[in-house]
Amino acid sequence: MTGPAPHRFETRVWYEDTDLGGIVYHANYLKFIERARSTWVRELGIDQNALRASGRAFAVAELAARFLAPARLDDVLVVTTRAIEVRPARMVLDQRIARGEVPLFSAEVTLVCLGPGGRPVRLPGTLRALGPVAGGGGPPATGAAQTRS
């Protein structure tokens, strides 16, 4: 993969994340990737409280997920986040969860920046600066990703 390295966020599976069998409940993978996204945005220097105070907020517009293998109680997980497409008011992220070298979950997440009244507005400059195809190191993606607006 060319371009910047994905952001890495480490977390542990707690008892509250699991079902009676000690397996992570499926909806909790979304919590893990949300925490990773929030940490990534904070580390880019974006204050989401200040963003919200200005009437703007991020929202998930689309999410496609694949459950590859189960995570279990006390596992140490690494969530990676990489921008794969950046447009003026939205971006597409590739997020993955692994236990060591074992892939457990992957998701493609489309985020939009919403202003007052819930209408799309421009992303903060820090995110727009990631470029039309962040992390790709080349020309815009082809196929379905290119035809999104």
N, C-alpha and C positions, 0 to 999 in steps of 0.2 A: 504494500500500500504506500502510495506517495502522499506528500503533504504532511501537515502537522500530525503528531501522534494524537490518538484519541485521549480524551480526558479520562482519568481513572478514579473511581470512587470505591472504597472498600467498606464492606459492611458485614455484619455477622447475622446469622439466622437465630432469632430469639424464640423462646417458647410461644409467645403470642403470635408469631408468624406462621405457626404450623397447625395442622389438624391433629386429631387424636393419634394418628400413626406416625407423627413426627415429620411429616412431609409438608413443605411450604404450600399453603393454600394459594390457589392460582391467582386470585386478585392481588395478593401481596407482591407479586413480581412487578405490578404496576406501581406500587408504593416505592419499591427499590429504585426503579428507573426515574421516578419523579424526584426522589431525594438526590439522585445523581445529577439530574438536569438542574435542579435548584443550586446545588453546590457548584456546578460548572459555570452557571450564570453569575453567581456571586464571585467566583474566582476570576471571571472576566472583568470584574469591577462594576457590575450592574447591581444597584440597590433596588430590589423588588418592592420594598416599602416606599421608597421615593417614587418609583415608577407608578405604583398604585395611587399615591397621593397626587400625582399629576393626571390621574384619570385613565391611565393605561394599565394593561395587564396581559399576561400571556395566557393562552388557552390552547388546549389540544383540540385540533380540528379533525384529525384522522389518526388512527393507530392500527397497524397490522402487526399481530404478534404470533410467534411460534414457540411452543413449549417443547423443548428438546429432551430434557432429562430433569428428574426431580432434585430440588435442593432439600436438605434435611437439617434438623435441629443442630445448632452449633457450627454449621458450615461457615467458612469464611468465603465470602463472595466478592468478586470484582465486577463492577458495572463500568463498561466503557461507553463513552458518548462521543460521537463524531458527526459534525455537520456535513451533509452530503449535497445539500442544495440550499441556497440562500436567495430569496427574492425580497423586494422592498418591504412587504408586510408579513412575510411568512418564511419559515425555514423547515427543512426536512432533516431529521436526525436519524442516525443508525445507532441503536442502543443494544448492548449485549451484556448478558450476565454469564459469568463462568465461575466454576470452582476449580482453581488451579488451571489446568489446561483443558478441562472438560466443559464444553459449551452447554448451558442449561436453558437459555432463553434468548430470543432475539426479537427486536421490534423496530419498525420504521414508524417514526412519530412526526406528524406535521403539526408545528406550532404556529399560531398566528398571534399577532399583537393587536389587541382590541383597545379602542378608545372609548370615550363617553358614549353611551347609547349602544355599545356593543358592535360598532362598525370597525372594520380593519383600519389600522393606521401603520405608519412606518415603524419598522423595528428600530431599537436603539442603534446608534451609529457603530458601537462596538461589535454588534452582531452583523450589521450590514457589511462591515469592513472585512468579514470573513470571505466575501466574494460570492460570485454567482454559483460556483460549485466549490464550496469549501472543502479542503482536504483532498480534492481530486487531483490537483497538480496538472490539469490538462484542460482540454476544451469542455464545454458543457456536455452533460450526460446525454446519451441518445435514448430513444424509445419513450416509454411512458413517463419517465421522470422529466423529460424535456418538454412534454406537452402540457404539463400542469401549469395553471396560471396562479 
